[in-house]
Amino acid sequence: MSENGKLDTSKLEELANFHPIDSHAQGLATPEVARQWALMVADCLADTGIVMTASEGYRDLATQSYWKVWWTAQGKPGNAAAVGTSSHGFAVAVDAGSGAGTQGSTVNVWLTNNMHKYGFTRPFAFELWHLLYVGNPTIIWEAVNNMANIDDPWFKVRVLRNKKTGKIAVASIATGFWYPVPTPAYLNVLEDHFGKLPKTEDLADNRWTFMRQLANKRK
């Protein structure tokens, strides 16, 4: 897998409806992500009449560094990932516009109900505009192992299930890694590609909520 923030941009593709909100943004993603994004924005337009835009895709090391410095200067260093670890650096994340980050807006609600059909999820509850593509099991598994490949229980990759809701997540708490699994069958897809996953840990609802909140704060 290519190194985070150092991708060959000639192998990336332009995101449909790219409208940057600043001069640092690049509207690029891997071909698979760009294709799935294009399908999603087309269906969003058909269903809602709204053109969903993308404000950013791939983020190279220089841009990751810029945002880390900027947020640190604002007193909020946790709002930007450590340089070289952003999911934008693998060109698998898209920041959506058109109200995607506003709770209850038409696009926000449409994404909540439909984004999983195209392979996207929201990894962070506090960044509703930030969409991560997890449709390709190779991408998600390699990203997990790049961020959490040691045995410490707070760092290692874990499979967690909420006993009350049945929701499942692949997580590494100390690194801020929390990815909702679209369906239980997705675990079988991962195992088909990479072998047996860690045993699923069943958590009470309050413990699940605590773990998810802790992971979000670590990012």
TADA-V97835 format. One record per residue. N is the residue number from 1. RES is the residue in one letter. NEAR is the number of other C-alpha atoms within 10 Angstrom. Layout:
{{N & RES & NEAR} {N & RES & NEAR}}
This chain:
{{1 & M & 10} {2 & S & 9} {3 & E & 12} {4 & N & 21} {5 & G & 22} {6 & K & 15} {7 & L & 19} {8 & D & 9} {9 & T & 14} {10 & S & 7} {11 & K & 10} {12 & L & 18} {13 & E & 19} {14 & E & 19} {15 & L & 26} {16 & A & 19} {17 & N & 18} {18 & F & 20} {19 & H & 17} {20 & P & 17} {21 & I & 11} {22 & D & 9} {23 & S & 6} {24 & H & 14} {25 & A & 18} {26 & Q & 21} {27 & G & 23} {28 & L & 27} {29 & A & 27} {30 & T & 20} {31 & P & 16} {32 & E & 15} {33 & V & 28} {34 & A & 23} {35 & R & 16} {36 & Q & 19} {37 & W & 26} {38 & A & 18} {39 & L & 13} {40 & M & 22} {41 & V & 22} {42 & A & 17} {43 & D & 17} {44 & C & 20} {45 & L & 13} {46 & A & 11} {47 & D & 10} {48 & T & 12} {49 & G & 12} {50 & I & 16} {51 & V & 16} {52 & M & 25} {53 & T & 21} {54 & A & 27} {55 & S & 22} {56 & E & 26} {57 & G & 31} {58 & Y & 32} {59 & R & 29} {60 & D & 24} {61 & L & 18} {62 & A & 14} {63 & T & 17} {64 & Q & 23} {65 & S & 16} {66 & Y & 15} {67 & W & 18} {68 & K & 20} {69 & V & 16} {70 & W & 15} {71 & W & 14} {72 & T & 14} {73 & A & 10} {74 & Q & 10} {75 & G & 10} {76 & K & 12} {77 & P & 16} {78 & G & 14} {79 & N & 18} {80 & A & 19} {81 & A & 19} {82 & A & 14} {83 & V & 19} {84 & G & 19} {85 & T & 20} {86 & S & 23} {87 & S & 21} {88 & H & 26} {89 & G & 24} {90 & F & 24} {91 & A & 29} {92 & V & 27} {93 & A & 26} {94 & V & 28} {95 & D & 22} {96 & A & 26} {97 & G & 23} {98 & S & 17} {99 & G & 18} {100 & A & 25} {101 & G & 17} {102 & T & 15} {103 & Q & 12} {104 & G & 12} {105 & S & 13} {106 & T & 16} {107 & V & 26} {108 & N & 20} {109 & V & 15} {110 & W & 16} {111 & L & 23} {112 & T & 15} {113 & N & 10} {114 & N & 15} {115 & M & 22} {116 & H & 18} {117 & K & 13} {118 & Y & 17} {119 & G & 18} {120 & F & 25} {121 & T & 24} {122 & R & 22} {123 & P & 18} {124 & F & 21} {125 & A & 11} {126 & F & 12} {127 & E & 14} {128 & L & 20} {129 & W & 24} {130 & H & 25} {131 & L & 24} {132 & L & 23} {133 & Y & 26} {134 & V & 24} {135 & G & 19} {136 & N & 14} {137 & P & 18} {138 & T & 15} {139 & I & 14} {140 & I & 18} {141 & W & 16} {142 & E & 13} {143 & A & 20} {144 & V & 20} {145 & N & 13} {146 & N & 13} {147 & M & 18} {148 & A & 22} {149 & N & 12} {150 & I & 11} {151 & D & 9} {152 & D & 11} {153 & P & 11} {154 & W & 16} {155 & F & 18} {156 & K & 19} {157 & V & 25} {158 & R & 20} {159 & V & 20} {160 & L & 23} {161 & R & 22} {162 & N & 18} {163 & K & 15} {164 & K & 12} {165 & T & 9} {166 & G & 13} {167 & K & 16} {168 & I & 23} {169 & A & 22} {170 & V & 22} {171 & A & 24} {172 & S & 26} {173 & I & 24} {174 & A & 20} {175 & T & 22} {176 & G & 24} {177 & F & 23} {178 & W & 26} {179 & Y & 21} {180 & P & 17} {181 & V & 19} {182 & P & 18} {183 & T & 13} {184 & P & 13} {185 & A & 9} {186 & Y & 14} {187 & L & 19} {188 & N & 14} {189 & V & 14} {190 & L & 17} {191 & E & 12} {192 & D & 12} {193 & H & 11} {194 & F & 13} {195 & G & 10} {196 & K & 11} {197 & L & 15} {198 & P & 12} {199 & K & 9} {200 & T & 14} {201 & E & 12} {202 & D & 16} {203 & L & 16} {204 & A & 13} {205 & D & 16} {206 & N & 11} {207 & R & 13} {208 & W & 20} {209 & T & 13} {210 & F & 12} {211 & M & 20} {212 & R & 21} {213 & Q & 16} {214 & L & 16} {215 & A & 20} {216 & N & 20} {217 & K & 16} {218 & R & 14} {219 & K & 20}}
